Amino acid sequence: MLTSLPRSNAALAARDLAVLWHPCTQMHDHETLPLLPIVRAEGVWLHDADGGRYLDAVSSWWTNVFGHRHPRLVAALKDQLDVLDHIMLAGFTHEPALELAEELVRVTPAGLSRVFYADNGSSAIEVALKMSFHYWSNLGRGAKQRFIALSGSYHGETLGALSVTDVALYRDTYAPLLLQPLFAPSPDAYLAEPGESARDVATRRLAELRVLLEQHAAQTCAILIEPLVQCAGGMRMHDASYLTGLRTLCDEFEVHLIADEIAVGFGRTGTLFACEQGNISPDFLCLSKGLTGGMLPLSAVLTTEAVYAAFYAEYASGKAFLHSHSYTGNALACRAALATLQVFRDEPVLARNRELAARLARELDPLRDHPNVADVRQTGLIAAVELVRDRATREPFPAHERRGLRVYRHGLAHGMLLRPLGNVVYFMPPYVIEPEQIEMMVRVARDGIAEAVR
C-alpha cells in the first residue's frame, strides 16, 4: 500500500537513496546527480512528483514500444486479473500461454515451431545457450561445447549471457567466472575501410568468420548475433547481407544460429523481426523487452522441431531439458504480450514506423556535418550519433570526461529522457511518438550535444 508520506521529488529521492541500489549505476553519482522520481506515465510522457514531465526517448530501456499504459494493454491486464494471475507451467497450462505461443509461431520466421518461456532477456539467452549445448550432447556430439559471438556484442548480464558479451565495462570484472567463447570480428559498418560500403564490410567479416569456423566448428555449439544492430555495444549497425551469409555458414559447418532479437524485435528495425531483412530463420530466436509492450517481464525462446525432437524421449534416457523459472509463462505477462501482438495485427504499426523513421532521419541530417560527430547511423526507429573529439581522425573523447552524461543532464533539464551509451547519443522512441515530438526530441539532443562538446 502506498504511504501518505510527502511525494515531492526531493522527499522520494531521499527515501530511495536510504534503501535502494539501482541497476547499471554508480550510486555515488547521486550525491550530485539528482535522482528523478516518476509517479505517473502515459504515452510518451513520464511525470515526476513535482509536476515536471519528460519525453521517454529511449522507451524505458527499449521496452515500451507502444508507450506507457497503452489502453489496449491495460484493458487486457485488468481482464486477466479477474480470471487467473499465475500458475506454474510444469504439468499445467493456461490459455494466455498457449495462445501466445501459437501467435509467436505464426508471426516469427518460418521453421520456428516451439516456444520456451523465461522471465527476461538474459534468461532467454541462458535458455538458448543451454538448449544448444544440450542438443549436441543428446546427439552424441559432446565435443561441441563453445560459442562464437561478435566483437562488441551484448547479450545480458547473467553469467552465461555475460560470457558471450564483449563489452569490457560489463565483462572484465567477472572474467574469472565466465565461459571462454570465441569472438568473431563484428560487421559493424562504422569500422569500414576507406571506400568500403556496409555490404563490403559484411562480406569481409563473413570471410573471416569462415576461417574461424574452419578451425573451430567441431567444438562450437552456436553463433550468437544481434541482427542488424548491436545495441548496448554502442548502437553499431551492419548490413542485412551479413545475416544471409551467416545462416549459410551455420548450415555448412553444422553450428546453430542464435538470433538475439530482445532489443531489435517487434518492429524496431522496420520489419516485425530483424531477421526478416536477411531472409533467414535462426535455430533459436530470443525475444523479450517489447514482447509485452513493456508492461511486465517476459521472454521467449523459439526453436525448431528438430531441436525439440532431440529432447523428446523416454524419461529414463535423461534427455529432458533442464531449465525452469518459477514465473515461466506467467498468465498476466502472456496476456500483455498477446495484446501487444494484437496491436501489431490490427493497426498499421510498421507502416507508421517507416514514416516516423523517415522524419527522424531528416531531423538528424544537420548533425552529419558537425565537427564532433563521426557518424550518424539509423536502422528503422533506432538512430545513433557518435560523438568524438576529432571528426577527421575519429579520436574519441576520454571516457572519464563523460560527455554523454552532459547530454543526459541537458535532456532532463529540457523535459527529455536521453540516456547515451558512453559518447553515443541514441534514440529509440515509443512507436506512438508524434512527428513534432521527434523534432523536439532531436532538437533537445542537438542542443545537448553542443553543450557537451564545448
Secondary structure, 3 states (H helix, E strand, C coil): CCCCCCCCHHHHHHHHHHHCCCCCCCHHHHHCCCCCCEEEEEECEEEECCCCEEEECCHHHHCCCCCECCHHHHHHHHHHHCCCCCCCCCCCCCHHHHHHHHHHHHHCCCCEEEEEEECCHHHHHHHHHHHHHHHHHHCCCCCCCEEEEECCCCCCCCHHHHHCCCCHHHHHHHHHHCCCCEEECCCCHHHCCCCCCHHHHHHHHHHHHHHHHHHHHHHEEEEEECCCEECCCCCEECCCHHHHHHHHHHHHHCCEEEEECCCCCCCCCCCCCHHHHHCCCCCEEEECHHHHCCCCCCEEEEEEHHHHHCCCCCHHHCCCCCCCCCCCCCHHHHHHHHHHHHHHHHCCHHHHHHHHHHHHHHHHHHHHHCCCEEEEEEECCEEEEEECCECCCCECCCHHHCHHHHHHHHHHHCCEECCCECCEEEECCCCCCCHHHHHHHHHHHHHHHHHHCC
